[in-house]
Amino acid sequence: MEKTSKSPLKSILTIVISLAFAGFFLWLALRDLDFKVIKKSLAKANYLWVLFASVFGLLAYWFRAIRWNLMLEPMGHRISNSNALWSLSFGYLMNLTIPRSGEVARATALYGVEKVPVDKSFGTIILERVVDLVCMFGFLGLTFLFKYEAILSFFKNSGINIPTKMLILLLIVVIGSIFFFVFRKKLVDVPFLGKIVNFIDGIFEGLTSIFKLKEKGKFILYTLGIWICYYFAAYLVCFALPETSNFTFADGFFIIVVGTLGMIIPASGGIGAYNLAMKYGFMALFISIGKSADFGGEMGLTYSFISLPLQIVIMLVMGLISIPMLARARNAAVSEKSFED
C-alpha cells in the first residue's frame, strides 16, 4: 500500500518539475520581445507549408517503427510494423506528460502486444538514441562546415558547453560499465541484485543487436530516411514565414541541430526549452547574414510557435490513436492464445 501511494506522488512531482522547467525557459524566451511583430508574422504565415512539413513528420514515425523491427529481429522477435508504430506513438505521448518516460512506456506497450521482453526492447531503444546522437553529430558537422559563424555564436550566447558535458557523461558510462562487468558474476548470485544484473544483460543484448543485423543496408537507409524526414519537417516550416522563406539548405542544417539541442532538455513536450533554443539560434543565424539579432530572436520565436505545436499535435494525434489500436492488438493476442490453449 505504501508503494502504491508513493508512485502517484512521484509522478505528480516529476510533472510539476517538468512544467516548472517549461515555464522558466518560456519566460526566458519571451521576455523583452515585441509580441506585435510575432503576432503579425503568424497572421501572414502560409500554413500550407506546415501541412507539407507534417507529412515528413508522420513519415519519420513509420520509418522509425520499421527500423525498430529490424533491430529486434536478431534477438528472435519478428514483430508487426503496425504494433511497432503504435507502441512508438504511445511512448511519444507519454513523453508529453513525464519527460523521458516514453522509452519505458514504449517497451512496456510492445510487451503487451508482442511479448518482447522489456529489457531487450529497452536496450534497442537506448541503441536508437546512440544512433540518433551519431546522426545529430553528422548534422552538427554539416553545420560547422556551412554555418560555422552561426553555430559558434549560438553556443557562445546560449552558454552551452557540449564537450565538457559529453565527456562527463562518457566517463560515467565507462566507469559504470567496467564496474558491472568486473563484478557481474558475483552480483548475479545476490537475490535482489541478480534481477538487476539479468535486466542489464537484456539491455546489453538489445544494445549489441546492431552487430547482428541481417539487413544492415535497410537499417542504414531507414536511419537516413528518419533524419531526412526530420530535416524537411523542420526546414519546410521556414517557407511558411515571409521573413525566413529565403533560408538555404545550410540554414536547415543549423535549425535541426539547434532544435534537437532544445528538445534534449527535460521540459514537457520541449515547451520553453525549444522556444528559447530557437530564439538564440535565429539570433545567431541573422547575425551571420548581417541582420538584426533582435529581429532574429523574434523570428526564431515565431518559427517555434509554428514548429513546436506541429510536433506536439502529431504526438497527440498519433498517441491518442495508439491507445485503442494497442488495446485491440492486445485483445487479439489474448484471443489467439486462448484459442490455441
C-alpha positions, 0 to 999 in steps of 0.5 A: 500500500505504501508503494502504491501511494508513493508512485502517484506522488512521484509522478505528480512531482516529476510533472510539476518539475517538468512544467516548472522547467517549461515555464522558466525557459518560456519566460526566458524566451519571451521576455523583452520581445515585441509580441506585435511583430510575432503576432503579425508574422503568424497572421501572414504565415502560409500554413500550407507549408506546415501541412507539407512539413507534417507529412515528413513528420508522420513519415519519420514515425513509420520509418522509425517503427520499421527500423525498430523491427529490424533491430529486434529481429536478431534477438528472435522477435519478428514483430508487426510494423503496425504494433511497432508504430503504435507502441512508438506513438504511445511512448511519444505521448507519454513523453508529453506528460513525464519527460523521458518516460516514453522509452519505458512506456514504449517497451512496456506497450510492445510487451503487451502486444508482442511479448518482447521482453522489456529489457531487450526492447529497452536496450534497442531503444537506448541503441536508437538514441546512440544512433540518433546522437551519431546522426545529430553529430553528422548534422552538427558537422554539416553545420560547422562546415556551412554555418560555422559563424552561426553555430559558434555564436549560438553556443557562445550566447546560449552558454552551452558547453557540449564537450565538457558535458559529453565527456562527463557523461562518457566517463560515467558510462565507462566507469559504470560499465567496467564496474558491472562487468568486473563484478557481474558474476558475483552480483548475479548470485545476490537475490535482489541484485541478480534481477538487476544484473539479468535486466542489464544483460537484456539491455546489453543484448538489445544494445549489441543487436546492431552487430547482428543485423541481417539487413544492415543496408535497410537499417542504414537507409531507414536511419537516413530516411528518419533524419531526412524526414526530420530535416524537411519537417523542420526546414519546410516550416521556414517557407511558411514565414515571409521573413525566413522563406529565403533560408538555404539548405545550410540554414536547415542544417543549423535549425535541426541541430539547434532544435534537437539541442532544445528538445534534449532538455527535460521540459514537457513536450520541449515547451520553453526549452525549444522556444528559447533554443530557437530564439538564440539560434535565429539570433545567431543565424541573422547575425551571420547574414548581417541582420538584426539579432533582435529581429532574429530572436523574434523570428526564431520565436515565431518559427517555434510557435509554428514548429513546436505545436506541429510536433506536439499535435502529431504526438497527440494525434498519433498517441491518442490513436495508439491507445485503442489500436494497442488495446485491440492488438492486445485483445487479439493476442489474448484471443489467439492464445486462448484459442490455441490453449 
